């Protein structure tokens, strides 16, 4: 479901357009990594790779110019060590190890990038430092629970058929977070009762607005629904990367900024999967086709109802896309001190030829949340809870890790 045919990865990496503003080694490798991860991994695993990659780059460059509290421990480095070499070496090694099928192309891209840097002790020390940082990150996350086998047990009765696709993310409720104290730290209350007026209201809303061929949606609502079928790093990292470039962030600040974003994204996925598999709440396609058994007289069954696209393969509550987008918005807002941002442009393979532009973080997060209702994937109460979780989580991450050195306190 998440894997798509791709051309030569090296061709993809070398064809990335050069941004004229203040792109640097961090934003360059973010773009390369997103292109690699997006086509090969479901979002929980993909965001984990992005978090490890960015934190490895951060630890390396911040050890050279220690302006922020290290994520784990400061590595030994002299001030004249090449930050560019350190970051590229760290990124290349993390990607090669975590996405082994792309290792040859990643290593070729890293070699090509490093060849553009002047030879000498600064470069050699940078490569050594980057590899040391990458290995430390790989070792630290080697037994974090992400490699556990999917052992989700579908609910059924003896002999009765149920759909058989493998669920996504069932092991992530047990994955060690990057900043949270536990996967359940931000666990919400249970979903609304099926006999409640709120359930009937939100059920009937998505039944009308989320149906594949709904006549209730406006053309823009349908566009949003299709646009944000896009998930994973490609749905968030272009926004963060464009902001880093527009703000002319230097290498260390870019590394910290994108590390905070990436750590929040993965912790958001861990937190939301914790809640999803705790409550195992039914998706709209299941609820609407079984409305005659929900015990609520205000809901009616529609035997052939379908959403706008394939329903994600994990439980409904809360909305995962909502928590990720809101956590990203909260981190960025915390770093910048404002929800207003330089204009960013986002595109989606699910809405060819369409570009969405944002100058405000809340507008971005709200569009994503509403799009999941219009797509027929999430009820309004689930979108609201996911967005609230993301806001709290993102604010927590930005205030907890990678703090300015003079403000840092022991966690």
C-alpha positions in Angstrom: 0.0 0.0 0.0 2.8 2.4 0.9 5.4 1.2 -1.7 5.3 2.8 -5.1 7.3 2.1 -8.3 10.4 4.3 -8.2 13.1 5.1 -10.8 16.8 5.0 -10.0 17.2 6.5 -6.5 20.5 8.1 -7.5 18.8 9.8 -10.4 16.1 11.0 -7.9 18.7 12.4 -5.5 20.7 14.1 -8.2 17.6 15.6 -9.8 16.5 17.5 -6.7 16.2 21.2 -7.6 18.6 23.5 -6.1 17.0 26.2 -3.9 18.5 29.6 -4.3 17.8 30.9 -0.8 19.7 29.6 2.2 19.6 25.9 1.6 22.4 24.0 3.4 23.6 20.5 4.2 20.8 19.9 6.6 17.9 20.9 4.3 19.6 19.2 1.4 19.8 15.9 3.2 16.3 16.3 4.5 15.0 16.5 1.0 17.1 13.5 -0.1 15.9 11.5 2.9 12.2 12.2 2.4 12.5 11.1 -1.2 14.0 7.8 0.0 11.7 7.1 2.9 8.4 8.2 1.5 8.2 5.5 -1.1 9.4 2.7 1.1 7.9 2.9 4.5 4.6 3.5 6.3 4.6 6.7 8.2 5.4 5.4 11.7 8.6 3.8 10.5 9.4 6.6 8.0 9.1 9.3 10.7 11.4 7.2 12.9 14.1 7.2 10.2 13.7 11.0 9.8 14.0 11.6 13.5 17.2 9.4 13.8 18.7 11.0 10.8 18.1 14.6 11.9 19.2 13.9 15.5 22.4 12.3 14.3 23.1 15.4 12.1 22.3 17.7 15.0 24.6 15.9 17.5 27.4 16.1 15.0 27.2 19.8 14.1 26.2 20.9 17.6 29.3 19.1 19.0 31.4 21.4 16.7 29.5 24.5 17.7 27.8 23.6 21.0 25.0 26.2 21.2 22.3 23.7 22.3 22.0 21.0 24.9 23.0 17.7 23.2 20.3 15.1 22.7 22.3 12.5 24.4 25.9 13.5 25.0 28.4 15.9 23.4 30.9 14.3 21.1 34.5 15.3 21.0 35.1 17.8 18.2 37.3 20.8 17.4 35.8 24.1 16.2 37.4 23.8 12.8 35.8 20.5 12.0 33.7 20.7 8.9 30.0 20.8 9.8 29.0 20.0 6.2 31.1 16.8 6.2 29.9 15.8 9.6 26.2 16.2 8.7 26.5 14.5 5.3 28.4 11.5 6.8 25.9 11.2 9.6 22.9 11.3 7.2 24.4 8.9 4.7 25.3 6.3 7.4 21.8 6.5 9.1 20.0 6.1 5.8 22.2 3.4 4.5 21.7 1.3 7.7 18.0 1.9 8.1 17.0 1.7 4.4 19.4 -1.1 3.2 17.8 -1.6 -0.2 18.8 2.0 -1.0 22.3 1.8 0.6 24.3 1.8 -2.6 22.6 4.8 -4.0 22.7 6.7 -0.7 26.4 6.0 -0.4 27.0 7.2 -3.9 25.1 10.4 -3.2 27.0 10.9 0.0 30.3 10.4 -1.8 29.3 12.8 -4.5 28.3 15.4 -1.9 31.5 15.0 0.1 33.6 15.4 -3.1 32.4 19.0 -3.4 34.1 19.8 0.0 37.8 20.8 0.1 40.0 17.9 1.2 41.9 18.3 4.4 41.9 17.7 8.1 38.6 19.6 8.7 36.8 17.4 6.2 38.4 14.1 7.4 37.5 15.0 11.0 34.0 15.9 10.0 33.4 12.5 8.3 34.7 10.7 11.3 32.5 12.8 13.6 29.4 12.2 11.5 30.0 8.5 11.4 30.5 8.4 15.2 27.3 10.4 15.7 25.3 8.1 13.3 26.6 5.0 15.0 25.7 6.4 18.5 22.2 7.1 17.3 21.8 3.6 15.6 23.1 1.9 18.8 20.7 4.0 21.0 17.7 3.0 19.0 18.6 -0.6 18.2 16.3 -2.0 20.7 13.6 0.7 20.9 10.8 -1.7 19.9 10.3 -0.6 16.3 11.6 -3.9 14.9 9.1 -6.0 16.8 6.9 -8.2 14.6 3.4 -7.2 14.0 1.3 -9.4 16.4 -2.0 -7.6 16.1 -4.9 -10.1 16.8 -8.0 -9.3 14.7 -11.3 -9.7 16.5 -13.3 -12.5 15.1 -15.3 -15.6 15.9 -14.4 -19.1 14.9 -14.9 -19.7 11.2 -16.1 -16.2 10.3 -14.3 -14.3 7.5 -12.9 -10.9 8.2 -10.8 -8.7 5.9 -7.2 -9.8 5.9 -4.8 -6.9 5.1 -2.0 -6.5 7.7 -2.5 -3.6 10.0 -0.1 -0.7 10.2 1.8 0.4 13.3 0.5 -2.2 15.8 4.0 -2.4 17.4 4.4 1.3 17.9 2.5 1.6 21.2 5.5 -0.1 22.6 8.2 1.9 20.8 10.4 4.1 23.0 9.7 7.7 22.3 12.3 10.3 21.4 11.1 13.0 23.8 8.0 11.8 25.6 8.3 10.0 28.9 6.1 7.1 27.7 3.9 6.2 24.7 0.8 6.9 26.9 1.9 10.3 28.2 -0.7 12.1 26.0 -3.3 9.3 25.8 -6.7 10.9 25.5 -10.0 9.8 27.1 -12.0 7.1 25.2 -14.0 8.0 22.1 -17.6 9.3 22.5 -20.3 6.7 23.5 -22.2 5.2 20.6 -25.5 6.0 22.1 -24.6 9.7 22.6 -25.9 12.7 20.6 -22.3 13.6 19.7 -21.8 10.2 18.0 -25.0 10.6 16.0 -24.0 14.1 14.9 -20.5 13.3 13.9 -21.6 10.0 12.3 -24.1 11.7 10.1 -21.7 14.5 9.2 -19.1 12.1 7.8 -21.7 9.9 6.2 -22.8 12.9 4.1 -19.5 14.8 3.6 -17.1 11.9 3.6 -18.8 9.7 1.1 -16.8 9.1 -2.1 -19.3 10.8 -4.4 -20.8 13.2 -1.9 -22.8 16.1 -3.3 -22.6 17.9 0.0 -18.9 18.8 -0.3 -17.8 21.9 -2.0 -15.2 21.6 -4.8 -12.6 23.0 -2.5 -13.5 20.5 0.3 -13.2 17.7 -2.2 -9.8 19.0 -3.3 -8.6 19.2 0.3 -9.8 15.6 0.9 -7.8 14.3 -2.0 -4.8 16.5 -1.4 -4.3 15.3 2.2 -4.6 11.6 1.3 -0.9 12.3 1.2 0.7 11.2 4.5 4.3 10.6 5.8 7.3 12.9 5.7 6.3 14.3 2.3 3.2 15.8 3.9 5.2 17.8 6.5 8.9 18.1 5.8 8.6 20.4 2.7 6.8 22.9 4.9 9.4 22.8 7.7 12.2 22.8 5.2 10.9 25.8 3.3 10.6 27.7 6.6 14.2 26.9 7.6 15.4 28.2 4.2 13.2 31.3 4.2 14.4 32.1 7.7 18.1 31.8 6.6 18.8 29.4 9.4 22.4 28.4 9.6 23.6 24.7 9.8 23.3 24.3 13.6 19.9 26.1 13.8 18.6 24.1 10.8 19.8 20.9 12.4 18.1 21.7 15.7 14.9 23.0 14.0 14.4 19.9 11.8 15.4 17.6 14.7 12.6 19.0 16.9 10.1 18.7 14.0 11.2 15.1 13.3 11.2 14.0 17.0 7.7 15.5 17.5 6.4 13.7 14.4 7.6 10.3 15.5 6.5 10.8 19.1 3.1 11.9 17.7 2.8 8.6 15.8 3.8 6.6 18.8 1.3 8.5 21.0 -1.5 8.1 18.5 -0.8 4.4 17.8 -0.9 3.9 21.6 -4.4 5.4 21.7 -5.6 3.7 18.5 -4.7 0.2 19.6 -5.9 0.9 23.2 -9.4 1.9 22.0 -9.7 0.1 18.6 -12.5 2.3 17.5 -14.2 1.5 14.2 -13.6 3.4 11.0 -16.5 5.2 9.3 -16.8 2.6 6.5 -17.3 -0.1 9.2 -19.6 2.0 11.4 -21.8 3.2 8.5 -22.2 -0.2 7.1 -23.1 -1.5 10.6 -25.1 1.4 11.9 -28.0 -0.9 12.7 -26.0 -2.4 15.5 -24.7 0.8 17.2 -27.7 1.1 19.5 -28.3 4.7 18.4 -31.7 5.4 16.7 -30.3 8.6 15.1 -28.0 6.7 12.8 -28.9 4.6 9.8 -27.1 1.9 7.9 -25.8 2.5 4.4 -24.8 -0.9 3.0 -22.6 0.4 0.2 -21.0 3.5 1.7 -17.4 4.2 0.7 -14.9 7.0 1.6 -13.0 9.0 -1.0 -10.0 6.7 -1.0 -8.7 3.6 0.8 -9.1 3.8 4.5 -5.8 3.6 6.4 -5.1 0.2 7.9 -5.2 1.0 11.6 -7.9 1.9 14.1 -9.7 5.2 13.8 -9.4 7.1 17.1 -7.7 9.5 17.3 -6.8 11.0 13.9 -3.1 10.4 13.1 -2.7 12.9 10.4 -4.2 15.5 12.7 -1.8 14.8 15.6 1.2 14.9 13.3 0.3 18.2 11.5 -0.6 19.8 14.8 2.6 18.7 16.5 4.6 20.1 13.6 2.7 23.4 13.8 3.3 23.5 17.6 7.0 22.9 17.3 7.5 25.5 14.6 5.4 28.0 16.4 7.4 27.5 19.6 10.7 27.9 17.8 9.6 31.0 15.8 7.5 32.5 18.6 4.5 32.9 16.2 2.0 31.0 14.1 2.7 33.3 11.2 5.3 31.9 8.7 6.9 32.9 5.4 4.7 31.6 2.6 5.2 27.9 1.9 3.9 25.9 -1.1 2.8 22.3 -0.7 1.9 19.8 -3.5 0.4 16.3 -3.4 0.6 13.4 -5.8 -3.0 12.8 -4.9 -4.1 16.2 -6.4 -1.9 16.6 -9.5 -1.5 20.2 -10.6 -2.7 21.7 -7.3 -0.6 23.8 -5.0 -1.7 24.8 -1.5 0.0 27.8 0.1 0.2 28.7 3.8 1.3 31.7 5.8 -0.1 30.5 9.1 0.6 27.3 11.0 -2.9 26.9 12.4 -4.4 27.2 9.0 -2.2 24.4 7.8 -3.1 22.1 10.7 -6.8 22.9 10.5 -6.9 22.2 6.7 -5.4 18.8 7.3 -7.8 18.0 10.1 -10.9 19.0 8.1 -9.7 17.1 5.1 -9.8 13.9 7.0 -13.5 14.4 7.7 -14.1 15.2 4.0 -12.2 12.1 3.0 -14.4 9.9 5.1 -11.5 8.7 7.3 -12.2 10.4 10.6 -15.1 11.7 12.7 -15.0 15.3 13.9 -14.4 14.4 17.5 -11.5 12.3 16.5 -9.9 15.1 14.5 -10.4 17.5 17.4 -8.8 15.1 19.9 -5.9 14.4 17.5 -5.3 18.1 16.9 -5.3 18.8 20.7 -2.9 16.0 21.3 -0.5 17.3 18.7 -0.6 20.8 20.0 0.3 19.6 23.5 2.9 17.1 22.3 4.7 19.6 20.0 4.8 22.2 22.7 6.3 19.6 25.1 9.0 18.5 22.6 10.1 22.0 21.8 10.3 22.9 25.5 12.0 19.7 26.6 14.9 18.7 24.3 17.7 20.5 22.4 17.2 23.6 24.5 19.6 26.6 24.1 22.7 25.8 26.2 22.3 28.8 28.6 18.7 27.8 29.2 19.1 24.0 29.3 18.1 22.2 32.4 18.3 18.5 33.3 15.3 16.6 32.1 
